[in-house]
Amino acid sequence: MNAKTPATSIEQYLSQLRAALADADPALLQDALYDAEEYLRSELAAQRGRDPAAVIAEVASSYGAPEEVAEIYRQTEVKVARALKPPPPRQRRSSLGQFFAVAADPRTYASLFYMLLSLATGIFYFTWVVTGWSLSLGLLILIIGIPFIVLFFASTRLLSLVEGRIVETMLGERMPRRPLYSTRGQPLLSRIGGMFSDPRTWSTCLYMLLMLPLGIIYFTVTVSGFSVALALIVAPAVQLLSGAGWLYFDGDVDFTPSLWLAPLIVTAGVALLFTMLHLVRGVGRLHGKLAKHLLVKVAQHD
């Protein structure tokens, strides 16, 4: 389609806007398409009775041509990203400096919190999807089955939007701030068929099912790794204080090996601690990509 041809329908305008933002972030594209469709449909509803093509052409001239709207979204995205981006840590030239610089990166601690939180969110998402599908399939033989499955699909889309906000805030991966636009004027059966044929429905459910095993792994590795690291760091001090009578343990407590190995033990603990920080930050980045792929990218092929 020629992008310079004025749009005479919502579908044409959205197609031109999608083409203008073809190389943009998929999350930005979803937000732009939602805003444009919502505005155009609200104007059509307000001017009911007029020629839809004339209304679209008139509204498009005030809202902006697709190329102009695309450029505005690009500029706004750059400004918002620049304003929200945390100050980068000071660059270290040496490998040792880069290794320890991870402690100065705010995204490291946000990723750490996400990995600890993922166990709770994983349990909730998994329970919600399994319960929702079980009830939906069980109620299909009743008249309430169809509206129930519609509500269940809508709830998973809402949860994916909430999860996207969590991922963007903690992991730094750009996620949609608007949901996929829902055409309320379509018949109920058409909407249900669209939900079943939408790859986003299945990829969102898959993501929520995966969050339980991932949450267990994230939580277990994080707690175990940092517990061992901190134990190695404080073990010599605990042994020294207990030998001096500052700490008392009921029973026979044997702190081995000897204190002359304390520097090696502390060094191993510090190395493990910073290795865990690097691991947490790396897993956070990978999980952000996974969330982007399952919650956003598949939906762009609708």
C-alpha positions in Angstrom: 0.0 0.0 0.0 1.2 3.5 -0.8 1.9 5.2 2.5 1.3 8.6 0.9 -2.3 7.7 0.0 -4.7 9.2 2.7 -6.3 6.5 4.8 -10.1 6.1 4.4 -10.5 3.4 7.0 -9.2 2.5 10.4 -7.5 -0.6 8.9 -5.7 1.4 6.3 -4.5 4.0 8.9 -3.3 1.3 11.2 -1.6 -0.6 8.3 0.3 2.6 7.4 1.2 3.3 11.0 2.5 -0.3 11.4 4.6 0.1 8.2 6.0 3.4 9.5 7.0 1.8 12.8 8.2 -1.5 11.2 11.7 -1.2 12.6 10.6 0.1 16.0 10.4 -1.8 19.3 7.3 -4.2 19.2 6.2 -2.9 22.5 6.2 0.7 21.2 4.3 -0.5 18.1 1.6 -2.1 20.2 1.2 1.1 22.2 1.0 3.3 19.1 -1.5 1.1 17.4 -3.7 0.9 20.5 -3.7 4.7 20.9 -4.5 5.4 17.3 -7.3 2.8 17.1 -8.9 4.0 20.3 -8.9 7.6 19.1 -10.2 6.8 15.6 -13.0 4.5 16.9 -14.0 7.1 19.5 -14.3 9.8 16.8 -16.3 7.4 14.5 -18.7 6.7 17.4 -19.0 10.4 18.2 -19.8 11.3 14.5 -22.1 8.4 13.8 -24.1 9.0 10.6 -21.4 10.6 8.6 -19.4 8.9 5.9 -16.7 6.8 7.7 -14.1 7.6 5.0 -14.6 11.3 5.4 -14.4 11.1 9.2 -11.2 9.0 9.1 -9.6 11.5 6.6 -10.6 14.4 8.8 -9.5 12.8 12.0 -6.3 11.6 10.5 -5.4 15.2 9.5 -5.9 16.4 13.1 -4.4 13.4 14.8 -1.5 13.3 12.3 -0.5 11.3 9.3 0.9 7.8 10.1 4.5 8.9 9.3 4.1 12.0 11.6 2.6 10.0 14.4 5.4 7.4 14.1 8.0 10.1 14.4 6.4 11.6 17.4 6.3 8.2 19.1 10.0 7.6 18.3 11.0 11.0 19.7 8.9 10.5 22.8 10.3 7.0 23.4 13.9 8.4 23.3 13.1 11.2 25.8 11.3 8.8 28.2 14.0 6.2 28.0 16.7 8.8 28.6 14.8 10.2 31.6 14.1 6.8 33.2 17.5 5.3 32.5 19.6 5.1 35.7 23.0 6.8 35.6 25.6 4.3 34.2 28.3 3.1 36.6 31.7 4.5 36.0 33.6 2.6 33.4 36.4 0.4 34.6 39.2 -0.5 32.4 40.6 -3.4 34.2 38.9 -6.8 34.2 39.0 -6.8 38.0 37.3 -3.4 38.1 34.6 -4.5 35.7 34.0 -7.6 37.8 33.4 -5.6 41.0 31.5 -2.8 39.2 28.4 -5.0 39.0 27.7 -3.9 42.6 27.2 -0.3 41.5 24.6 -1.2 38.9 21.0 -0.6 40.2 19.7 -3.1 37.6 21.5 -5.8 39.5 19.5 -5.4 42.6 16.3 -4.9 40.7 17.0 -8.3 39.0 17.8 -9.8 42.3 14.4 -8.7 43.7 12.6 -10.0 40.6 14.2 -13.4 41.0 13.1 -13.6 44.6 9.6 -12.4 43.7 9.3 -14.8 40.8 8.5 -17.7 43.1 5.3 -16.0 44.3 4.3 -14.7 40.9 5.1 -18.0 39.3 2.8 -19.9 41.8 0.0 -17.4 41.2 0.3 -17.4 37.4 0.5 -21.2 37.2 -2.5 -21.6 39.5 -4.5 -19.1 37.6 -3.9 -20.6 34.2 -4.4 -24.2 35.3 -7.6 -23.4 37.2 -8.9 -21.2 34.4 -8.4 -23.8 31.7 -9.8 -26.5 33.9 -13.0 -24.6 34.6 -13.3 -23.3 31.1 -13.1 -26.8 29.6 -15.4 -28.2 32.3 -18.0 -25.5 31.8 -18.1 -25.6 28.0 -21.1 -28.0 28.2 -23.1 -25.4 30.0 -24.3 -22.0 28.8 -22.0 -20.2 31.1 -19.0 -21.8 29.6 -18.6 -19.4 26.7 -18.7 -16.2 28.7 -16.4 -17.8 31.3 -13.7 -18.6 28.8 -14.0 -15.0 27.4 -13.4 -13.7 30.9 -10.5 -16.1 31.4 -8.8 -15.0 28.2 -9.3 -11.3 29.1 -7.8 -12.0 32.5 -4.7 -13.6 31.1 -4.2 -10.5 28.8 -4.6 -8.3 31.8 -2.1 -10.3 33.8 0.4 -10.2 30.9 0.2 -6.4 30.9 0.8 -6.4 34.7 3.8 -8.8 34.3 5.1 -6.6 31.5 5.1 -3.6 33.8 7.0 -5.6 36.4 9.5 -6.8 33.8 10.1 -3.3 32.4 10.5 -1.8 35.9 12.8 -4.4 37.3 14.6 -5.9 34.3 14.7 -2.8 32.1 13.1 -4.5 29.0 10.7 -2.3 27.2 7.2 -3.8 27.4 3.8 -2.6 26.2 2.0 0.0 28.3 -1.3 -0.5 26.4 -3.2 -3.8 25.9 -4.1 -5.2 22.5 -7.2 -3.3 21.3 -10.4 -5.3 21.7 -13.1 -4.8 19.1 -16.2 -4.7 21.1 -18.5 -4.5 18.2 -17.8 -8.0 16.9 -20.2 -10.9 17.7 -19.3 -12.9 20.7 -18.4 -16.0 18.7 -16.2 -14.0 16.4 -14.3 -12.6 19.4 -13.9 -16.0 20.9 -12.6 -17.4 17.6 -10.2 -14.5 17.4 -8.9 -15.2 20.9 -8.4 -18.9 20.0 -6.6 -18.0 16.8 -4.5 -15.3 18.4 -0.9 -16.7 19.0 -0.7 -14.2 21.9 -3.3 -16.2 23.9 -1.2 -19.4 23.8 2.2 -17.8 24.2 0.9 -15.9 27.3 -0.5 -19.1 28.9 2.8 -20.8 28.1 4.8 -18.0 29.8 2.6 -18.2 32.9 3.0 -22.0 33.1 6.8 -21.6 32.7 6.9 -19.0 35.5 6.4 -21.7 38.1 9.5 -23.9 37.3 11.5 -20.8 36.5 10.4 -19.1 39.7 11.5 -22.2 41.7 14.9 -22.2 39.9 15.4 -18.5 40.3 14.5 -18.5 44.0 16.5 -21.6 44.9 19.7 -20.6 43.0 19.5 -17.0 44.4 18.9 -18.0 48.0 21.4 -20.8 48.0 24.2 -18.9 46.2 24.0 -15.8 48.3 23.6 -17.9 51.5 26.8 -19.8 50.8 28.7 -16.6 49.8 27.7 -14.8 53.0 28.4 -17.8 55.1 31.9 -18.0 53.7 32.5 -14.3 54.4 31.3 -14.3 58.0 32.5 -17.8 59.0 36.1 -16.7 60.1 34.6 -13.8 62.1 32.1 -16.1 63.8 34.9 -18.6 64.6 37.1 -15.8 66.0 34.3 -14.3 68.1 33.3 -17.7 69.4 36.9 -18.5 70.4 37.1 -15.2 72.2 33.9 -15.9 74.2 31.8 -13.3 72.4 29.5 -15.9 70.9 28.3 -19.0 72.6 26.8 -22.0 70.9 24.9 -24.7 72.8 26.6 -28.0 72.0 29.8 -29.0 70.4 30.4 -26.7 67.4 33.5 -27.3 65.4 34.5 -24.5 63.1 36.9 -26.0 60.6 39.3 -25.4 58.9 41.8 -23.5 60.9 41.9 -19.7 61.1 45.0 -19.5 59.0 42.7 -20.3 56.0 40.4 -17.4 56.9 41.7 -15.1 54.1 41.2 -17.8 51.5 37.7 -18.5 52.8 36.7 -14.8 52.8 38.2 -14.3 49.3 36.2 -17.3 48.1 33.0 -15.9 49.6 33.5 -12.4 48.1 34.3 -14.0 44.7 31.1 -16.1 44.9 29.1 -13.1 46.0 30.1 -11.0 43.0 29.7 -14.0 40.7 26.1 -14.3 42.0 25.5 -10.6 41.3 26.7 -11.1 37.7 24.6 -14.2 37.4 21.5 -12.4 38.7 22.0 -9.5 36.3 22.5 -11.9 33.3 19.5 -14.0 34.2 17.4 -10.8 34.5 18.4 -9.8 30.9 17.6 -13.2 29.5 14.3 -13.4 31.3 13.4 -9.9 29.9 14.0 -11.2 26.4 11.9 -14.3 27.1 9.0 -12.2 28.4 9.3 -9.9 25.4 9.2 -12.8 23.0 6.2 -14.6 24.6 4.2 -11.6 25.7 4.8 -9.1 22.9 6.5 -10.3 19.7 4.1 -13.1 18.8 1.2 -10.6 19.0 2.7 -8.4 16.3 1.8 -11.0 13.6 -1.9 -10.6 14.1 
